[in-house]
Amino acid sequence: MSVAANVLHTWLPTADQAPGWSPAVAAQIGAAVWPIGLLLSVEVLSRVRWPRGLQWALARFAGTGAVALGSAIISYGHLRDVLLAWQYDPLAAAVGPLVLDGLMVISGFALLAISSTRSGRARETSGRDLAS
């Protein structure tokens, strides 16, 4: 939904665009980059077996935090503009993007939880195999 909202934002007409105008493909791809970048960073967090240590923790969480913050700011503006163009009242247009971003956050944490549960099961299974 976030990718669609960001791409849809590129289609919002402005006063200086001629009839029949359509956004450039590059603009549409560029608009999709932000939520996809966030999805990819959560995937990397959930799938890579990171070494222990403060530097590794800082690298992965600061990096993901930067991606999340930047994506949230840009995507928030895109979705807010779309909702305003659809005649949502200002409060709904302000809250709507938070709902979508909240869904992305909880989905990202769900991926992390699934990943840690699976890796815990894998360790238990390999430990039982060794004990057999």
Stockholm file with secondary structure:
# STOCKHOLM 1.0

chainA/1-132         MSVAANVLHTWLPTADQAPGWSPAVAAQIGAAVWPIGLLLSVEVLSRVRWPRGLQWALARFAGTGAVALGSAIISYGHLRDVLLAWQYDPLAAAVGPLVLDGLMVISGFALLAISSTRSGRARETSGRDLAS
#=GR chainA/1-132 SS CHHHHHHHHHTCCCTTCCTTCCCCHHHHHHHHHHHHHHHHHHHHHHHSCCCCSHHHHHHHHHHHHHHHHHHHHHHHHHHHHHHHHTTCCHHHHHHHHHHHHHHHHHHHHHHHHHHHHHHHHHHHHHHHHHHC
#=GC SS_cons         CHHHHHHHHHTCCCTTCCTTCCCCHHHHHHHHHHHHHHHHHHHHHHHSCCCCSHHHHHHHHHHHHHHHHHHHHHHHHHHHHHHHHTTCCHHHHHHHHHHHHHHHHHHHHHHHHHHHHHHHHHHHHHHHHHHC
//
